[in-house]
Amino acid sequence: MKLAFIVDPLESLQPKKDSSIEMMRAAERRGHTLHAIEPGGLQLVQGQVLARTIPLALTGSDSPWYSAADPQLLPLTHFDAVLMRKDPPVDSEYLYATHLLELAERVGARVFNRPRALRDFNEKLAAARFPDLCPPLLVSCREETLREFVRIQGDVILKPLDSMGGNEIFRVSQQDPNFGVILETMTRRGQRTIMAQRYLPAIVEGDKRILVVDGEVVPYCLARIPATGETRGNLAAGGTGRAQPLSPRDRFIAETVAPTLKEAGLLLVGLDVIGDCLTEINVTSPTCMREIRDQTGLDSGQAVIEALERIVR
């Protein structure tokens, strides 16, 4: 297969942790050819979606991890599959890219995850499709509404709806002397909608990342353990990753959600589970593959490529 990966600038990818590189390596081992499309690489010309693509060869090392040939301008239909792996924020440029990708789909391009699903499944809001699996939560931009939720729940996590990696996440209570300014800052004085979720003490045992590939649940997750004195388990925020088998509850949550994800055209999804609760459904650039492989030998990057091979056939 000819595969194109839409990613952040290649020099910003970290081979010791980046799941896009894990998938590229699995694809190359199976004889597929690789191209990268960096931000700004898509364009629409007289009804045809073209991409500035960079042919890649992998080195088998972490430094450097690739060599690149001269860029080419190719239609997305040239590829057997296009993998949208650009990290958040899901800003206007990200959304414009999904619209271009959807236009390419209409003339035969295969895009994963599907562009419409990337728009429909906001990574924070999508979990609310499954209220029985979620902790108590509120989505609002109104300070008085958020204050009342915090009063009732007592201990609350506030998070923006368009970010990743633990950015701008706060744990608050009514007694926090900075509570008011945190609300003002996060909502931009009532101009930005945010999510409030009841704090889950089980975070000390890890924010579990569970991968779902083409509707099938990967049997190991990565529990991201917060650093001492830290609320967030995100690896980008200093958390430590511990691979572990899924618990019965983990598997129940993932298998409950998986059919909806597959039906929507979401090939690869990362579910976030704290304790017994689903907290996020990550669809833009789910990660943790490298850490799981290093600790268990399970190659979920290869599982993604095998799924693509079945779909393309």
C-alpha positions as CSV (number, residue, x, y, z in Angstrom):
1,M,0.0,0.0,0.0
2,K,0.9,3.6,-0.4
3,L,0.3,5.4,2.8
4,A,0.2,9.1,3.6
5,F,0.4,10.4,7.2
6,I,-0.8,13.9,8.0
7,V,1.4,14.8,11.0
8,D,2.9,17.7,12.8
9,P,6.3,18.8,11.5
10,L,8.5,15.7,11.2
11,E,11.3,17.3,13.3
12,S,8.8,17.7,16.2
13,L,7.9,14.0,16.4
14,Q,9.5,12.0,19.2
15,P,10.3,8.4,18.1
16,K,10.5,7.1,21.6
17,K,6.9,7.9,22.2
18,D,5.1,8.9,19.0
19,S,2.4,6.5,17.8
20,S,2.5,7.8,14.3
21,I,6.1,6.6,14.0
22,E,5.0,3.2,15.5
23,M,2.5,2.8,12.7
24,M,5.0,3.9,10.1
25,R,7.5,1.4,11.3
26,A,4.9,-1.4,11.2
27,A,3.8,-0.3,7.7
28,E,7.4,-0.3,6.4
29,R,8.1,-3.8,7.9
30,R,5.1,-5.0,5.9
31,G,6.4,-3.6,2.7
32,H,4.3,-0.5,2.4
33,T,5.6,2.9,1.1
34,L,5.4,6.0,3.3
35,H,4.7,9.7,2.7
36,A,4.3,12.5,5.2
37,I,2.1,15.6,4.8
38,E,3.0,18.4,7.2
39,P,0.7,21.2,8.4
40,G,-0.3,23.5,5.5
41,G,0.4,20.7,3.0
42,L,-3.2,20.4,1.7
43,Q,-4.6,22.5,-1.1
44,L,-7.7,22.5,-3.3
45,V,-7.1,23.2,-7.0
46,Q,-10.0,23.2,-9.5
47,G,-11.9,20.7,-7.4
48,Q,-9.0,18.4,-6.7
49,V,-7.4,18.0,-3.3
50,L,-3.7,17.9,-3.6
51,A,-1.0,17.4,-1.0
52,R,2.7,18.4,-0.7
53,T,4.0,15.0,0.3
54,I,7.4,14.0,1.6
55,P,8.5,10.5,0.7
56,L,10.0,8.8,3.8
57,A,12.4,6.0,4.5
58,L,12.9,4.9,8.1
59,T,16.3,4.3,9.5
60,G,15.6,1.7,12.2
61,S,17.1,4.1,14.7
62,D,15.6,6.8,17.0
63,S,18.2,9.5,15.9
64,P,17.7,10.2,13.1
65,W,14.5,8.1,12.7
66,Y,13.9,8.9,9.0
67,S,15.4,10.2,5.8
68,A,13.3,12.3,3.4
69,A,13.3,12.6,-0.4
70,D,12.2,15.7,-2.3
71,P,8.6,16.7,-1.8
72,Q,6.0,15.8,-4.4
73,L,2.6,17.3,-5.2
74,L,0.1,14.5,-5.4
75,P,-3.7,14.0,-5.3
76,L,-4.8,12.3,-2.2
77,T,-6.4,9.6,-4.4
78,H,-2.9,8.5,-5.3
79,F,-2.7,6.8,-1.9
80,D,-4.4,3.7,-0.7
81,A,-4.9,5.3,2.7
82,V,-4.5,8.7,4.3
83,L,-4.1,8.8,8.1
84,M,-5.0,12.1,9.7
85,R,-2.7,12.3,12.8
86,K,-2.3,16.0,13.4
87,D,-2.3,16.8,17.1
88,P,-4.8,19.3,18.6
89,P,-5.7,22.0,19.1
90,V,-8.8,21.5,17.0
91,D,-8.8,25.0,15.8
92,S,-10.1,26.6,12.5
93,E,-7.1,25.3,10.5
94,Y,-7.7,21.8,11.8
95,L,-11.3,22.0,10.8
96,Y,-10.5,23.4,7.4
97,A,-8.2,20.4,6.8
98,T,-11.1,18.0,7.7
99,H,-13.3,19.7,5.1
100,L,-10.6,19.3,2.4
101,L,-10.2,15.7,3.4
102,E,-13.9,15.2,3.1
103,L,-13.8,16.6,-0.4
104,A,-11.1,14.2,-1.2
105,E,-13.2,11.3,0.1
106,R,-15.9,12.2,-2.3
107,V,-13.7,11.3,-5.3
108,G,-12.3,8.1,-3.8
109,A,-9.7,8.9,-1.2
110,R,-9.7,6.7,1.9
111,V,-9.1,8.8,5.0
112,F,-8.7,7.5,8.6
113,N,-10.1,8.6,10.9
114,R,-12.9,9.8,8.8
115,P,-13.0,13.6,8.6
116,R,-16.7,13.9,9.5
117,A,-16.1,11.8,12.6
118,L,-13.1,13.9,13.6
119,R,-15.5,16.9,13.7
120,D,-18.4,15.1,15.3
121,F,-16.4,13.5,18.1
122,N,-15.0,16.3,20.2
123,E,-12.5,14.5,22.4
124,K,-14.0,15.9,25.6
125,L,-17.7,16.0,24.7
126,A,-17.9,12.6,22.9
127,A,-17.8,10.8,26.2
128,A,-21.1,12.4,27.1
129,R,-22.7,10.2,24.5
130,F,-22.4,7.5,27.1
131,P,-23.7,9.2,30.3
132,D,-24.0,5.9,32.2
133,L,-20.2,5.4,31.8
134,C,-19.1,9.0,32.7
135,P,-18.6,10.8,36.0
136,P,-20.9,13.7,36.8
137,L,-20.1,16.5,34.3
138,L,-21.2,19.9,33.2
139,V,-20.4,21.9,30.0
140,S,-21.0,25.6,30.1
141,C,-19.4,29.0,29.8
142,R,-21.5,30.6,32.6
143,E,-19.6,31.3,35.7
144,E,-22.6,31.0,38.1
145,T,-23.5,27.6,36.6
146,L,-20.0,26.3,37.0
147,R,-19.8,27.6,40.5
148,E,-23.0,25.8,41.4
149,F,-21.6,22.5,40.0
150,V,-18.4,22.9,42.0
151,R,-20.5,23.6,45.1
152,I,-22.5,20.4,44.6
153,Q,-19.6,18.1,43.6
154,G,-17.0,19.6,46.0
155,D,-13.9,18.6,44.1
156,V,-13.9,19.2,40.3
157,I,-11.6,19.1,37.3
158,L,-12.0,21.9,34.7
159,K,-10.7,21.4,31.2
160,P,-11.0,23.2,27.8
161,L,-12.7,21.4,25.0
162,D,-10.1,21.7,22.3
163,S,-6.7,20.9,23.8
164,M,-4.5,17.9,24.7
165,G,-1.7,16.6,26.9
166,G,-3.2,18.1,30.1
167,N,-3.0,21.7,28.9
168,E,-5.1,24.1,30.9
169,I,-6.5,21.5,33.2
170,F,-7.3,22.7,36.8
171,R,-8.5,20.9,39.9
172,V,-10.7,23.3,41.9
173,S,-13.0,23.5,45.0
174,Q,-15.0,26.4,46.5
175,Q,-12.2,26.8,49.0
176,D,-9.5,27.5,46.4
177,P,-8.5,31.1,46.8
178,N,-7.9,31.2,43.0
179,F,-11.2,29.7,42.1
180,G,-12.7,32.9,40.7
181,V,-9.7,33.9,38.6
182,I,-9.4,30.3,37.3
183,L,-13.1,30.5,36.1
184,E,-12.6,33.9,34.6
185,T,-9.4,32.8,32.8
186,M,-10.7,29.5,31.5
187,T,-14.1,30.8,30.3
188,R,-12.5,34.1,29.1
189,R,-15.1,35.9,31.2
190,G,-18.0,33.9,29.8
191,Q,-16.9,33.7,26.2
192,R,-15.5,30.2,26.0
193,T,-17.3,26.9,26.9
194,I,-15.4,24.5,29.1
195,M,-16.1,21.1,30.8
196,A,-16.3,20.4,34.5
197,Q,-16.0,16.8,35.7
198,R,-16.2,15.5,39.3
199,Y,-12.6,14.7,40.5
200,L,-12.0,11.0,40.6
201,P,-9.6,10.0,43.4
202,A,-8.8,6.8,41.4
203,I,-6.5,9.0,39.3
204,V,-3.7,8.0,41.8
205,E,-3.9,4.5,40.1
206,G,-3.6,6.1,36.7
207,D,-5.5,7.7,33.9
208,K,-5.8,4.6,31.7
209,R,-5.5,4.9,27.9
210,I,-7.3,2.1,26.2
211,L,-6.9,1.7,22.4
212,V,-9.6,0.5,20.1
213,V,-8.6,-0.5,16.6
214,D,-11.3,-0.9,14.0
215,G,-13.8,-1.8,16.7
216,E,-11.5,-4.3,18.5
217,V,-10.3,-3.5,22.0
218,V,-6.5,-3.8,22.6
219,P,-6.0,-6.1,25.7
220,Y,-3.5,-3.9,27.4
221,C,-3.8,-0.3,28.4
222,L,-1.3,2.3,29.6
223,A,-2.1,3.6,33.1
224,R,-0.6,7.1,33.3
225,I,0.3,7.7,37.0
226,P,0.5,11.4,38.1
227,A,3.8,12.7,39.4
228,T,4.0,13.5,43.1
229,G,2.0,16.6,43.8
230,E,0.4,16.6,40.4
231,T,-3.3,16.0,39.5
232,R,-2.8,15.2,35.8
233,G,-1.6,11.7,34.7
234,N,-0.7,12.8,31.1
235,L,2.8,11.8,30.1
236,A,3.3,15.3,28.7
237,A,2.6,16.6,32.2
238,G,5.2,14.3,33.8
239,G,3.1,11.2,34.4
240,T,4.6,7.7,34.4
241,G,3.2,5.1,32.0
242,R,2.5,1.6,33.3
243,A,1.2,-1.0,30.9
244,Q,-1.3,-3.4,32.4
245,P,-4.1,-5.8,31.3
246,L,-7.6,-4.4,31.1
247,S,-9.8,-4.9,34.1
248,P,-13.3,-6.4,33.5
249,R,-14.7,-2.8,33.9
250,D,-12.2,-1.4,31.5
251,R,-13.2,-4.0,28.9
252,F,-16.9,-3.4,29.5
253,I,-16.5,0.3,28.9
254,A,-14.4,-0.2,25.8
255,E,-16.7,-2.9,24.3
256,T,-19.7,-0.8,25.0
257,V,-18.3,2.2,23.1
258,A,-16.5,0.3,20.3
259,P,-19.4,-0.4,18.0
260,T,-20.4,3.3,17.9
261,L,-16.8,4.3,17.1
262,K,-16.5,1.7,14.2
263,E,-19.8,2.7,12.7
264,A,-18.7,6.4,12.7
265,G,-15.5,5.5,10.7
266,L,-13.1,5.8,13.6
267,L,-10.3,3.3,12.9
268,L,-8.1,4.2,15.9
269,V,-9.4,5.6,19.1
270,G,-7.9,6.1,22.6
271,L,-10.3,5.9,25.5
272,D,-9.4,7.6,28.8
273,V,-10.7,5.8,31.8
274,I,-10.2,6.8,35.4
275,G,-11.3,4.2,38.0
276,D,-14.6,2.9,36.6
277,C,-15.5,6.0,34.5
278,L,-15.0,7.0,30.9
279,T,-13.6,10.6,30.8
280,E,-12.5,11.2,27.2
281,I,-12.7,9.7,23.7
282,N,-9.5,10.6,21.8
283,V,-9.8,10.5,18.0
284,T,-7.3,13.0,16.6
285,S,-3.9,11.4,17.3
286,P,-4.3,8.6,20.0
287,T,-0.9,7.6,21.4
288,C,0.7,5.3,24.0
289,M,1.5,2.5,21.5
290,R,5.3,2.7,22.0
291,E,5.0,2.4,25.8
292,I,2.7,-0.5,25.6
293,R,4.9,-2.3,23.1
294,D,8.1,-1.7,25.1
295,Q,6.5,-3.1,28.3
296,T,4.4,-6.0,26.9
297,G,5.6,-6.7,23.4
298,L,2.1,-6.1,22.0
299,D,2.4,-4.2,18.7
300,S,-0.8,-2.1,18.3
301,G,0.8,-0.1,15.5
302,Q,0.9,-3.3,13.5
303,A,-2.8,-4.0,14.4
304,V,-3.7,-0.7,12.8
305,I,-1.8,-1.5,9.6
306,E,-3.4,-4.9,9.4
307,A,-6.8,-3.3,9.8
308,L,-6.0,-0.9,7.0
309,E,-4.9,-3.8,4.8
310,R,-8.2,-5.6,5.4
311,I,-10.2,-2.4,4.6
312,V,-8.2,-1.5,1.5
313,R,-8.6,-5.1,0.1
